[in-house]
Amino acid sequence: MSDLKLVIVGAYGGIGQALCREVAAKGCQAFLIGRDSQKLSDVTQRYGFPSFVADASDWDQMDIGMDSASQSMQGINAVVCLAGSVLLKPLHLTSRAEWDSTLQTNLTAAAGTLRAAVSRMKDGGSVVLMSSAAAGIGLSNHEAIAAGKAGIEGLVRSAAMTYAAKAIRVNAVAPGLVQTPLTQRVWSNARSAEVSLAMHPLGRFGKPEEIARAIYFLIEPSNNWITGQVLGVDGGLGTLKPTGTPKSL
C-alpha cells in the first residue's frame, strides 16, 4: 500500500486516465479534479477515486477543490496538474481570445494548481506540472502553446526554489507528441503524422502510459532529491536533430 495522497487535476484526459491506472495498481490514494462534470464522473466511477468539479484556472475554485481533497484523504503529499490544451496556429492567425484561452488553460491552470497545493502540503511532497517539448525548441505554428508551456517551466524553477524550505519538490514533464484524444487531429492525419514522426528520432509517438510512469517517478517519495527539473519524455524531439539513419547501422 502506497503512502501517496495524490491529487490529479485534469484526470479524464488520455494521460490522466493512464496515471489513474498507474496509481490504482500501486494502491495509492487519489482525488480527482476537473472542470467537465460528466467526464470526471465517468473516471471517478471507473477507478473509484473521489472527485471535485473545478476549473484549475479559477484559483478560488481550486482552493475549494484542494480543501476537499485534503479533507477526503486526511492530507496531501503529491499533486499533478494535467490541465491543458493544444493550439496549432501561426501567431498572425491567432485571435486574442485563442491566445488568452491557451495561456489560461495551460499556464494559469498550472499556477492555480500549484498555488492551491503548496499551502496544504503540511509535511512536504511533490508537485508535477505538464510542459511540452515545444517549450524548448522552435516548432512552427506553436507560438501560443509554446509560450504557455515555457511559462510553466519558468514557474517550476522559481517555485522549486521558493518551496524547497518546506520540503516541497516542483518538477515538470515535457512530452513530445503523445497519442491521446487531445492530439488526435495530428496523429490520425496521414500527412501531419508523417511530418511529426520524422521529427521524433525514435520514430514513433508516445503512449499515455509512458508519460504516466514518468510522472509517477517524480512524485514517488523515494525520488525525493529531484526538484526544479523538466524531464523530457519525447522520443528525442526536444534535444536531438534527426539527420537520417547512419549507413553503418
C-alpha positions as CSV (number, residue, x, y, z in Angstrom):
1,M,0.0,0.0,0.0
2,S,1.5,3.3,-1.1
3,D,1.7,6.3,1.3
4,L,0.9,8.7,-1.5
5,K,-2.1,11.0,-1.1
6,L,-2.3,12.3,-4.7
7,V,-4.5,15.0,-6.3
8,I,-4.8,14.7,-10.1
9,V,-6.1,17.8,-11.9
10,G,-7.3,17.0,-15.4
11,A,-7.7,13.3,-14.7
12,Y,-10.0,12.4,-17.6
13,G,-7.6,13.0,-20.5
14,G,-5.5,10.3,-22.1
15,I,-2.5,10.8,-19.8
16,G,-4.8,11.4,-16.8
17,Q,-6.5,8.1,-17.1
18,A,-3.2,6.3,-17.7
19,L,-2.0,7.9,-14.4
20,C,-5.2,6.8,-12.7
21,R,-4.5,3.2,-13.8
22,E,-0.9,3.5,-12.6
23,V,-1.6,4.8,-9.1
24,A,-4.6,2.5,-8.6
25,A,-2.4,-0.5,-9.4
26,K,0.1,0.7,-6.8
27,G,-2.5,1.2,-4.1
28,C,-2.3,5.0,-3.9
29,Q,-5.0,7.2,-2.5
30,A,-6.1,9.7,-5.2
31,F,-8.5,12.6,-5.5
32,L,-9.5,13.8,-8.9
33,I,-10.3,17.4,-10.0
34,G,-11.6,18.5,-13.4
35,R,-14.0,21.0,-15.0
36,D,-16.1,18.7,-17.1
37,S,-18.5,17.0,-14.6
38,Q,-19.6,14.2,-16.9
39,K,-16.1,13.2,-17.9
40,L,-15.0,13.4,-14.3
41,S,-17.9,11.3,-13.2
42,D,-17.0,8.6,-15.7
43,V,-13.4,8.4,-14.5
44,T,-14.5,8.5,-10.9
45,Q,-16.8,5.5,-11.4
46,R,-14.1,3.6,-13.3
47,Y,-11.3,3.9,-10.7
48,G,-13.3,4.5,-7.5
49,F,-11.4,7.7,-6.6
50,P,-13.4,10.6,-5.1
51,S,-13.6,13.8,-7.2
52,F,-14.5,17.5,-7.2
53,V,-15.6,19.7,-10.2
54,A,-13.4,22.8,-10.5
55,D,-11.7,24.8,-13.2
56,A,-8.0,24.9,-12.4
57,S,-7.7,28.4,-14.0
58,D,-10.2,29.7,-11.4
59,W,-8.0,30.0,-8.4
60,D,-10.9,30.3,-5.9
61,Q,-12.4,27.1,-7.2
62,M,-9.0,25.4,-6.9
63,D,-8.7,26.5,-3.2
64,I,-12.1,24.8,-2.5
65,G,-11.2,21.7,-4.5
66,M,-7.8,21.3,-2.8
67,D,-9.5,21.7,0.6
68,S,-11.9,18.9,-0.3
69,A,-9.0,16.7,-1.4
70,S,-7.2,17.3,1.9
71,Q,-10.2,16.5,3.9
72,S,-11.0,13.4,1.9
73,M,-7.5,11.9,2.2
74,Q,-6.5,13.5,5.5
75,G,-3.7,15.3,3.9
76,I,-2.0,15.8,0.5
77,N,1.6,14.9,-0.4
78,A,1.5,14.8,-4.2
79,V,-0.2,16.9,-6.8
80,V,-0.2,16.5,-10.6
81,C,-1.7,19.1,-13.0
82,L,-2.6,17.7,-16.4
83,A,-5.0,20.5,-17.4
84,G,-4.0,21.8,-20.8
85,S,-4.9,22.4,-24.5
86,V,-3.3,22.4,-27.9
87,L,-3.5,25.3,-30.4
88,L,-1.5,24.9,-33.6
89,K,-1.7,28.2,-35.4
90,P,0.7,30.8,-36.6
91,L,0.6,33.9,-34.4
92,H,-0.8,36.2,-37.1
93,L,-3.8,33.9,-37.4
94,T,-4.3,33.5,-33.7
95,S,-7.1,35.7,-32.2
96,R,-6.7,37.4,-28.8
97,A,-9.4,35.1,-27.4
98,E,-7.5,32.0,-28.6
99,W,-4.3,33.4,-27.1
100,D,-5.9,34.2,-23.8
101,S,-7.7,30.8,-23.7
102,T,-4.4,28.9,-24.4
103,L,-2.5,30.6,-21.7
104,Q,-5.4,30.3,-19.2
105,T,-5.9,26.6,-19.8
106,N,-2.2,25.9,-19.5
107,L,-0.1,28.4,-17.6
108,T,-2.9,29.9,-15.4
109,A,-4.3,26.5,-14.5
110,A,-0.8,25.2,-13.6
111,A,-0.2,28.2,-11.4
112,G,-3.6,27.9,-9.8
113,T,-3.0,24.2,-9.0
114,L,0.5,24.9,-7.6
115,R,-0.8,27.9,-5.5
116,A,-3.6,25.8,-4.0
117,A,-1.3,22.8,-3.3
118,V,1.6,24.3,-1.5
119,S,-0.3,25.8,1.4
120,R,-2.0,22.5,2.0
121,M,1.1,20.2,1.8
122,K,1.9,20.4,5.5
123,D,4.7,17.8,5.5
124,G,6.2,18.4,2.1
125,G,5.7,16.4,-1.0
126,S,5.8,16.7,-4.8
127,V,4.1,18.8,-7.4
128,V,4.4,17.9,-11.1
129,L,3.2,20.2,-13.9
130,M,2.9,19.5,-17.6
131,S,5.2,21.2,-20.1
132,S,6.0,20.2,-23.7
133,A,9.0,19.7,-25.9
134,A,7.6,22.7,-27.9
135,A,8.7,24.9,-25.0
136,G,12.4,24.3,-25.6
137,I,12.7,24.2,-29.4
138,G,11.3,26.2,-32.3
139,L,8.3,24.4,-33.8
140,S,6.2,26.2,-36.4
141,N,2.6,27.2,-35.6
142,H,3.2,26.6,-31.9
143,E,3.6,30.2,-30.7
144,A,0.7,30.3,-28.2
145,I,1.2,26.8,-26.7
146,A,5.0,27.2,-26.6
147,A,4.6,30.5,-24.7
148,G,2.3,28.8,-22.2
149,K,4.5,25.8,-21.6
150,A,7.7,27.8,-21.4
151,G,5.9,29.9,-18.7
152,I,5.3,26.6,-16.9
153,E,9.0,25.7,-17.0
154,G,9.9,29.1,-15.5
155,L,7.2,28.6,-12.9
156,V,8.6,25.2,-12.0
157,R,12.2,26.5,-11.4
158,S,11.1,29.5,-9.4
159,A,8.6,27.6,-7.2
160,A,11.1,24.8,-6.6
161,M,13.4,27.3,-5.0
162,T,10.7,29.1,-3.1
163,Y,9.2,26.0,-1.5
164,A,12.4,23.9,-1.1
165,A,12.5,25.0,2.6
166,K,9.1,23.4,3.1
167,A,10.3,20.1,1.5
168,I,8.0,20.6,-1.5
169,R,9.5,19.5,-4.7
170,V,8.3,21.0,-8.0
171,N,9.1,19.4,-11.4
172,A,7.6,19.1,-14.9
173,V,7.3,16.5,-17.6
174,A,7.8,17.7,-21.2
175,P,6.3,15.2,-23.7
176,G,6.6,15.0,-27.4
177,L,3.6,14.0,-29.4
178,V,1.6,11.5,-27.3
179,Q,-1.3,9.6,-28.8
180,T,-4.3,10.9,-26.8
181,P,-7.7,12.3,-27.8
182,L,-6.4,15.8,-27.4
183,T,-3.8,15.3,-30.2
184,Q,-5.8,13.0,-32.4
185,R,-6.1,15.6,-35.2
186,V,-2.3,15.4,-35.7
187,W,-1.6,11.7,-35.4
188,S,-4.7,10.5,-37.2
189,N,-3.9,12.5,-40.3
190,A,-1.5,10.7,-42.6
191,R,0.4,13.8,-43.8
192,S,0.7,15.5,-40.4
193,A,1.6,12.2,-38.8
194,E,4.4,11.6,-41.3
195,V,5.9,15.1,-40.7
196,S,5.7,14.7,-36.9
197,L,7.1,11.2,-36.9
198,A,10.2,12.4,-38.8
199,M,10.8,14.9,-36.0
200,H,10.9,12.2,-33.3
201,P,14.3,10.4,-33.5
202,L,12.9,7.2,-32.0
203,G,10.4,7.1,-34.9
204,R,7.1,6.7,-33.1
205,F,4.7,8.7,-31.0
206,G,4.5,8.5,-27.2
207,K,2.0,6.4,-25.3
208,P,0.0,7.8,-22.4
209,E,1.3,5.1,-20.1
210,E,4.9,6.2,-20.7
211,I,4.1,9.7,-19.6
212,A,2.2,8.4,-16.6
213,R,5.2,6.3,-15.5
214,A,7.5,9.4,-15.7
215,I,5.1,11.4,-13.6
216,Y,4.9,8.6,-11.0
217,F,8.7,8.5,-10.9
218,L,8.7,12.2,-10.0
219,I,6.1,12.0,-7.3
220,E,7.3,8.8,-5.7
221,P,8.8,9.7,-2.3
222,S,12.0,7.6,-2.8
223,N,13.0,10.0,-5.5
224,N,12.9,13.0,-3.2
225,W,16.2,14.6,-4.2
226,I,14.8,15.8,-7.6
227,T,13.4,19.3,-7.8
228,G,13.3,22.2,-10.3
229,Q,13.7,19.8,-13.2
230,V,11.9,19.4,-16.6
231,L,12.0,15.8,-17.6
232,G,11.8,15.3,-21.4
233,V,9.8,12.2,-22.3
234,D,9.6,12.9,-26.0
235,G,11.4,10.3,-28.2
236,G,14.3,12.7,-28.6
237,L,12.3,15.5,-30.1
238,G,13.4,18.2,-27.6
239,T,17.2,17.5,-27.8
240,L,18.1,15.5,-30.9
241,K,18.2,16.5,-34.6
242,P,17.3,13.7,-36.9
243,T,19.6,13.5,-39.9
244,G,18.7,10.1,-41.3
245,T,19.8,6.7,-40.3
246,P,23.6,6.3,-40.4
247,K,24.7,3.8,-43.1
248,S,26.8,1.9,-40.6
249,L,23.6,0.9,-38.8
